[in-house]
Amino acid sequence: MKIILVPLMAALSILAPACTKELKYSKEELYKKAVAAESTVTFVLPSGMTTGPSCTDYAEGCVGAHIVRVKGLDLIGVEFQTEAQAIYAAKKIRGYYVLNWVFDDVSGEPLLEKFVTEKLEAKKP
């Protein structure tokens, strides 16, 4: 019995990491979570095509940057391809992150800090 279990356990331990899927929030999932926590959450459209936040302002792996208004205050939500890229960007800008998202222009604003840490479960790396 031991002879069969050892190879089986070894095979399962090799396959298990390959089956692990990285957790991510899509823009829609994060928006739903944010609105459920605070009904005033809205996306703000930039005034023009060349204004507003851009991925060039952030690190590699940026998918998109969005202005988000919470109780009349604006923050920038930046989506990344992976959590590792989000953590790197959050360190670089001294911002907050949750999974594959970074929140900029939050530090120093108590209402926004409380919102991202308590409601979105973001943290500083």
Secondary structure, DSSP 4 states (H G I P E B T S, - for coil): -HHHHHHHHHHHHHHHHHHPPPP---HHHHHHHHHHH-TT-EEE--SSTT-S--GGGS-TTEEEEEEEEETTEEEEEEEESSHHHHHHHHHHHT-EEETTEEEES-TT-HHHHHIIIIIS--B--
